[in-house]
Amino acid sequence: MLRLLLKVRVGKNRKSIYVFGFVIFILSCKTIPQQPISLLDEDLPGLIPKRFAPHKISLANEAEFGSVFNKKGDEFFYGVDLGNRSEIRFTKLVDGSWLAPTTIIADSVYGYNDPFLSPDEQRLYYISQQAKDQSDTIADHDIWYSTRTNNSWSDPINAGPAINTDRDEYYISFTTTGKMYFSSNKEAEEKRKHNFDIYSSSFVDSKFQPAEKLSAAINTRAYEADVFISPDESYIIFCSARRSGFGRGDLYISFKTNTNAWSEAISMGDQINTENHELCPFVSHDGKYFFYTSRQDIYWVSAKIIELLKADVLKK
């Protein structure tokens, strides 16, 4: 638009182009979106991961796990493991400053972790071992959610039988269409309950549809969980504990091919994975930053690393 306007003015008055162009430049500067995410940390990350907001979020005396920003980047939700239970905390950007984090979902008995916003951001999903009702005596994790009500969140609501079973369901991620990706050990053998797989469930007519297990390009006999799906469903990042890995759990990535199938998942490499446990992936909605948990803290790195990995996959 700017180029078109300048071109029109050139033929009529060559001097006015400079004034007009300068005005347009100033106006455009005022409309350039800020990067509120950066205000939580002094320095933006490059291709070397760094602890995220070490004096505000990733604290030395706590264990932080699943995290998510809203689309505008001015709300941040994350899970904190306190040892005997976990809770979900929240901070918000107000008048250029981030508020001190507050606990928004917690209980003296049950734990809540791994928050993720629905596409319309009116629901906050998370996991909990909370009992469904008084007759529920099975101590398993389910996926729950709370609805946004003004400046608060409703009591936990179970995501329902299309998602949850009498086994464990972990972590949540959504596409822009509301399709949920999550992990479950519902098909695990009795002696291999640690064998989680990744599933997806479409959201149709305000209801989740029966979950479908992803292909062997993603799921193996090892542990696959903690899944992040890109909003356009072009790539998927997840945690897996494989013999060829670097540590107790590594992050892997797979891309959609031209045939709409998932490429064979590859490790995200030693730039991300260590001898520790890497898990809880999330990519900011602007596609610029990749977050994950390592050493019981939240780390972040430039999401350019995803494009580099994609280039390597496409070469094969």
C-alpha positions as CSV (number, residue, x, y, z in Angstrom):
1,M,0.0,0.0,0.0
2,L,2.8,2.4,0.9
3,R,4.6,1.8,-2.5
4,L,1.4,2.4,-4.4
5,L,0.7,5.7,-2.7
6,L,4.2,6.9,-3.3
7,K,4.1,5.9,-6.9
8,V,0.9,8.0,-7.5
9,R,2.4,11.1,-5.9
10,V,5.7,11.0,-7.9
11,G,4.1,12.1,-11.2
12,K,2.3,15.1,-9.7
13,N,4.6,16.6,-7.2
14,R,8.0,15.1,-6.7
15,K,8.7,17.2,-3.5
16,S,5.5,16.1,-1.8
17,I,6.6,12.4,-1.9
18,Y,9.1,13.0,0.9
19,V,6.6,14.6,3.3
20,F,3.9,12.1,2.5
21,G,6.2,9.2,2.8
22,F,7.5,10.4,6.1
23,V,3.9,10.8,7.5
24,I,3.1,7.3,6.3
25,F,6.3,6.0,8.0
26,I,5.5,7.6,11.3
27,L,1.9,6.3,11.2
28,S,3.1,2.8,10.4
29,C,5.6,2.9,13.3
30,K,2.7,3.6,15.7
31,T,0.9,0.5,14.4
32,I,3.8,-1.9,14.6
33,P,2.8,-4.5,17.2
34,Q,5.0,-4.7,20.3
35,Q,6.6,-7.8,21.6
36,P,5.3,-8.0,25.1
37,I,6.8,-11.5,25.5
38,S,10.2,-9.9,25.6
39,L,9.3,-7.8,28.6
40,L,9.3,-10.9,30.8
41,D,13.0,-11.4,29.9
42,E,15.8,-8.9,29.4
43,D,17.2,-10.5,26.3
44,L,15.5,-12.3,23.5
45,P,17.0,-15.8,22.7
46,G,18.9,-16.8,19.6
47,L,19.6,-20.3,18.6
48,I,21.1,-21.1,22.0
49,P,18.4,-22.0,24.6
50,K,18.2,-19.9,27.7
51,R,16.2,-20.0,30.9
52,F,13.0,-18.1,30.5
53,A,12.4,-15.1,32.9
54,P,14.7,-16.5,35.6
55,H,13.7,-13.9,38.2
56,K,10.0,-13.9,37.5
57,I,8.9,-17.4,36.2
58,S,11.7,-20.0,36.2
59,L,12.6,-19.8,39.9
60,A,15.4,-21.7,41.5
61,N,13.3,-23.2,44.3
62,E,10.4,-24.4,42.2
63,A,9.7,-26.8,39.3
64,E,8.0,-25.1,36.3
65,F,6.5,-27.2,33.5
66,G,3.8,-26.7,30.9
67,S,3.3,-23.1,29.7
68,V,1.4,-21.1,27.2
69,F,1.0,-17.4,26.0
70,N,-2.2,-16.1,24.6
71,K,-2.2,-14.9,21.0
72,K,-1.5,-11.3,21.9
73,G,1.4,-12.3,24.0
74,D,0.2,-10.4,27.1
75,E,-1.1,-13.3,29.1
76,F,1.0,-16.2,30.4
77,F,-0.1,-19.4,32.0
78,Y,2.2,-22.1,33.4
79,G,2.2,-25.0,35.8
80,V,4.3,-25.3,39.0
81,D,5.0,-28.5,40.7
82,L,5.3,-28.0,44.5
83,G,6.3,-31.5,45.3
84,N,3.1,-32.9,46.8
85,R,0.8,-31.2,44.3
86,S,0.9,-28.8,41.3
87,E,-1.0,-25.6,40.5
88,I,-1.5,-23.2,37.6
89,R,-0.2,-19.7,37.8
90,F,-0.9,-16.6,35.6
91,T,0.6,-13.3,34.9
92,K,-0.6,-10.4,32.7
93,L,0.9,-7.4,31.0
94,V,-0.9,-4.2,32.3
95,D,0.3,-0.7,31.4
96,G,3.6,-2.0,30.1
97,S,4.4,-4.0,33.2
98,W,3.9,-7.7,34.0
99,L,1.9,-8.3,37.2
100,A,3.3,-10.6,39.9
101,P,2.3,-14.2,39.0
102,T,-0.8,-15.4,40.9
103,T,-2.2,-18.9,41.4
104,I,-5.5,-19.2,39.5
105,I,-6.3,-23.0,39.7
106,A,-5.3,-25.0,42.7
107,D,-6.6,-27.4,45.3
108,S,-5.4,-28.7,48.7
109,V,-5.7,-32.3,47.4
110,Y,-5.6,-32.4,43.6
111,G,-3.0,-31.1,41.3
112,Y,-3.4,-29.1,38.1
113,N,-0.7,-28.7,35.4
114,D,0.1,-28.3,31.7
115,P,-2.3,-25.4,30.8
116,F,-3.3,-24.7,27.2
117,L,-5.8,-22.2,25.8
118,S,-8.5,-23.2,23.4
119,P,-8.4,-21.4,19.9
120,D,-11.0,-18.8,21.0
121,E,-9.1,-18.4,24.4
122,Q,-12.3,-18.8,26.3
123,R,-11.3,-22.1,27.8
124,L,-8.2,-23.0,29.7
125,Y,-7.4,-26.7,29.5
126,Y,-5.1,-28.6,31.9
127,I,-4.6,-32.0,33.4
128,S,-5.6,-33.2,36.9
129,Q,-6.1,-36.4,38.8
130,Q,-9.3,-34.9,40.2
131,A,-12.2,-37.4,40.6
132,K,-14.9,-37.0,38.0
133,D,-17.6,-37.5,40.7
134,Q,-18.1,-39.3,44.0
135,S,-18.2,-42.7,42.4
136,D,-14.8,-42.1,40.7
137,T,-12.2,-44.1,42.7
138,I,-9.6,-44.6,40.0
139,A,-6.6,-42.4,40.6
140,D,-5.8,-41.4,37.0
141,H,-5.1,-38.1,35.2
142,D,-7.8,-36.6,33.0
143,I,-8.0,-33.5,30.8
144,W,-10.1,-30.8,32.3
145,Y,-10.9,-27.2,31.4
146,S,-12.2,-24.0,33.0
147,T,-14.2,-21.3,31.1
148,R,-13.2,-17.7,31.2
149,T,-15.7,-15.5,33.1
150,N,-14.6,-11.8,33.1
151,N,-11.4,-11.8,35.1
152,S,-11.8,-15.3,36.6
153,W,-12.1,-19.0,35.6
154,S,-14.8,-21.5,36.3
155,D,-14.5,-24.6,38.4
156,P,-12.9,-27.5,36.6
157,I,-15.0,-29.3,33.9
158,N,-14.1,-32.7,32.6
159,A,-13.4,-32.8,28.9
160,G,-15.6,-35.9,28.5
161,P,-15.4,-39.6,27.4
162,A,-14.3,-38.9,23.8
163,I,-11.0,-37.7,25.4
164,N,-10.7,-39.3,28.9
165,T,-10.6,-42.9,29.9
166,D,-9.8,-44.8,33.1
167,R,-6.1,-44.5,32.2
168,D,-4.0,-41.4,32.1
169,E,-4.5,-38.5,29.6
170,Y,-1.7,-35.9,29.5
171,Y,-0.9,-32.6,27.9
172,I,-3.1,-30.7,25.4
173,S,-2.5,-28.7,22.2
174,F,-4.9,-27.3,19.6
175,T,-5.0,-26.5,15.9
176,T,-6.9,-23.3,14.8
177,T,-9.9,-25.5,14.0
178,G,-10.1,-26.8,17.6
179,K,-8.7,-30.2,16.9
180,M,-7.1,-31.4,20.1
181,Y,-3.8,-33.4,20.3
182,F,-3.0,-35.1,23.5
183,S,-1.4,-38.3,24.9
184,S,-2.8,-41.3,26.6
185,N,-1.7,-44.8,27.9
186,K,-5.1,-46.3,27.3
187,E,-3.7,-48.9,25.0
188,A,-0.7,-49.7,27.1
189,E,-0.2,-53.2,28.4
190,E,-0.7,-53.7,32.1
191,K,3.0,-54.0,32.7
192,R,3.9,-51.1,30.4
193,K,1.7,-48.3,31.7
194,H,4.5,-45.9,30.9
195,N,3.9,-46.5,27.2
196,F,1.9,-43.4,26.2
197,D,0.9,-42.6,22.6
198,I,-0.3,-39.5,20.9
199,Y,-3.9,-39.0,19.7
200,S,-6.1,-36.4,18.1
201,S,-9.7,-35.5,18.4
202,S,-11.7,-33.1,16.1
203,F,-14.1,-30.6,17.6
204,V,-17.4,-30.8,15.7
205,D,-20.7,-29.2,16.7
206,S,-19.2,-28.2,20.1
207,K,-18.2,-31.8,20.9
208,F,-15.0,-33.7,20.8
209,Q,-15.1,-36.7,18.4
210,P,-13.7,-40.1,19.2
211,A,-9.9,-39.9,19.5
212,E,-7.7,-41.3,16.7
213,K,-4.2,-42.6,17.3
214,L,-1.4,-41.1,15.2
215,S,0.6,-43.2,12.8
216,A,3.8,-45.1,13.5
217,A,5.8,-42.1,12.2
218,I,5.0,-40.7,15.6
219,N,4.0,-43.5,18.0
220,T,6.3,-46.4,18.9
221,R,6.5,-48.9,21.7
222,A,8.3,-46.2,23.7
223,Y,6.8,-43.3,25.6
224,E,5.3,-40.5,23.4
225,A,3.6,-37.6,25.2
226,D,3.7,-33.8,25.8
227,V,2.6,-32.9,22.3
228,F,2.5,-29.5,20.7
229,I,0.8,-29.2,17.4
230,S,1.3,-26.1,15.2
231,P,-1.9,-24.2,14.7
232,D,-1.9,-25.0,11.0
233,E,-1.1,-28.7,11.7
234,S,2.1,-28.4,9.6
235,Y,4.4,-29.9,12.3
236,I,4.2,-31.6,15.6
237,I,6.7,-31.6,18.5
238,F,6.5,-34.2,21.3
239,C,8.5,-35.8,24.1
240,S,9.7,-39.4,23.7
241,A,11.9,-41.7,25.8
242,R,13.8,-43.8,23.2
243,R,16.9,-45.8,23.6
244,S,18.7,-43.7,21.0
245,G,17.9,-40.5,23.0
246,F,20.2,-38.2,24.9
247,G,18.5,-38.5,28.3
248,R,15.4,-39.6,30.2
249,G,13.2,-37.9,27.6
250,D,13.9,-36.0,24.5
251,L,12.0,-33.7,22.2
252,Y,11.2,-34.9,18.6
253,I,9.6,-33.2,15.6
254,S,7.7,-34.4,12.6
255,F,6.4,-32.4,9.6
256,K,3.4,-32.9,7.3
257,T,4.5,-34.2,3.9
258,N,3.0,-33.4,0.5
259,T,0.7,-36.4,0.9
260,N,-0.7,-35.1,4.2
261,A,1.2,-37.8,6.1
262,W,3.6,-37.3,9.0
263,S,7.3,-37.6,8.2
264,E,9.3,-39.9,10.3
265,A,9.9,-38.1,13.6
266,I,13.5,-37.0,14.3
267,S,15.2,-35.8,17.4
268,M,15.5,-32.1,17.8
269,G,19.2,-32.7,18.5
270,D,21.7,-31.9,21.2
271,Q,21.1,-28.2,20.9
272,I,17.7,-28.9,22.6
273,N,18.1,-32.3,24.2
274,T,20.4,-33.1,27.1
275,E,21.1,-35.9,29.6
276,N,18.1,-34.5,31.5
277,H,14.4,-34.7,30.6
278,E,13.1,-32.2,28.0
279,L,9.4,-31.9,27.7
280,C,6.4,-29.5,27.6
281,P,6.9,-27.9,24.2
282,F,5.1,-24.8,23.0
283,V,5.7,-22.3,20.2
284,S,4.4,-18.7,20.5
285,H,1.5,-17.8,18.2
286,D,3.7,-15.4,16.2
287,G,6.0,-18.4,15.4
288,K,9.1,-16.7,16.8
289,Y,9.9,-18.5,20.0
290,F,10.0,-22.1,21.1
291,F,9.5,-22.9,24.8
292,Y,10.1,-26.2,26.6
293,T,11.0,-27.5,30.1
294,S,14.4,-28.8,31.0
295,R,16.1,-29.1,34.4
296,Q,12.6,-28.3,35.9
297,D,12.7,-24.8,34.5
298,I,11.2,-23.3,31.4
299,Y,13.6,-22.6,28.6
300,W,13.2,-20.7,25.3
301,V,15.0,-20.4,22.0
302,S,14.4,-18.9,18.6
303,A,11.9,-20.9,16.6
304,K,14.2,-20.6,13.6
305,I,15.6,-24.0,14.9
306,I,12.3,-25.5,13.6
307,E,12.9,-24.2,10.1
308,L,16.5,-25.6,10.2
309,L,15.2,-29.0,11.2
310,K,12.6,-28.9,8.5
311,A,15.2,-28.1,5.9
312,D,17.2,-31.2,7.0
313,V,14.0,-33.4,6.8
314,L,13.2,-32.2,3.3
315,K,16.7,-33.0,2.1
316,K,16.2,-36.7,2.8
